[in-house]
Amino acid sequence: MLVRGRTVAFVPARELSRAEAFYVGVLGLTRKSRDDFALVVEGNGVEIRVAAAQGYEPQPFTILGFDVPSVEETARALGSRGVEFRRYAGMDQDALGIWRAPSGSRIAWFADPDGNVLSIAEHPS
């Protein structure tokens, strides 16, 4: 690999306090640090820099995803914390909002407080 070192993911946020309540309080990621420019959290060994950003529009596609052992258990747990799963026209999603891909992967989408699309996914072994 030409680029050595840690992998860091970036997510924009308009208000870091609101982002921290979601990423740490709701998703349960570990808070590493916070200053006026970013909140840094860690999830499963990957650092995520939630960067203060103004004047952007959230994109309609997934910008951050989490592979989980059980998408159903995770969806239920997140739902109990107030997370609402997105539904997409033309996709056969179950009662929890989980879609089964042709590959057998099961995926559900939700948004952070700024409208960034996140996903949870369970892939066949």
N, C-alpha and C positions, 0 to 999 in steps of 0.2 A: 504494500500500500504506500503510495507516495506521500499522503498526508498522515503524519503520525500524531499521536496524542489522543486526548479524550474527544468524544463526540458530544456536542452541545446542540440542543434544539432551541429554537426561538419562537416565541408566541407574542404578538402585540397585545397591549392592554391600554385602555384609556385611563383607568383608575387603579393604581396598584393595591389599594386597600381592598377594593371589591374583588380583584383578582386573587389576592392572598386568601380572603375568606373562602373563595371557591376552590382554588388549587390545593390549599392546605386543609381547610376546614371540611370541605365536601369530598374532594377526591382523596384526601389523606396523604398527599405527597409530603415529603420532608422539606421543611424550610431550611435553606442553607444560609441565605443572607438577603438583605433588602436595603436599598438606598433610594435616592430620588430618581434613579434611572431604571432600576430593574429589581424584580423579585427573583431570586434564584431558588429553585426547588429541585429535588431529586426524586426520580421514580425508577426503581429497579436498576440503579446504577447509572442512569442517564441523567445528566444535568439539563434542566429546562430553564432558560432565561426568559422570564415574562417581562418584556421590555416596555417601558412607558412609551406610548405612541399616540399621537393626535392626528386627526385628519385622514384616517384610513377607513376603508370600508371592508368589513369581513368578506371573505371569499365564500362561494357556495360549495366548496369542496373541503374534504378533511385536511386539516393542517397538522393534527397531532393525533396519534392513535396508540392504543394500549392493547397488546396481546395478553389475553387472560386465560386461565385454565377453564373457566366456565363462564361463558357470556351471559347465560341465564341468571346464575347466582349474582354476578356483578351487576347486571341490569336491575335486579330486584333490590340489591343493596343501595345502588345509586338512586333508584326511585324512592326508596324510603328516606333519602336525604334531600328530596325535592327535585332531583334531576328529571327533566321531561325529555323523552326520546322523540326524535324527529321522525316524521313519516314522509315518504316520498311516493308521489303518484307513479303507478306502474310497477311498484315493487311490492311483492307479496310478503309483508311483514306480519309477524305474529302479534299477539296481544301486548307483549312487552316492547314491540318495535324492532324485533330481531328479524333480519333478512337472511335467508340461506342462499349463498352464492352457488353457481353451478359446480364449483370446486369442492363444495361441502363446508366451506368456511361459513361461520355465522357471525353477523356484524350488526351492531346497533350504533346509531349516531345521536349526538346531543350537542348542545352549544354551551360555551362558557358565558359569563355575564356580558361579554362584548360581542357575542354572536359568532365567535370563531367555532367552526365545526370540529368536534372531536369524535373519536370512535373507540369502541371496545370490540375486540374480535377474538373468536376462538377458531382455530384452524385444525383440520383433521390431522392426526399423526401419521 
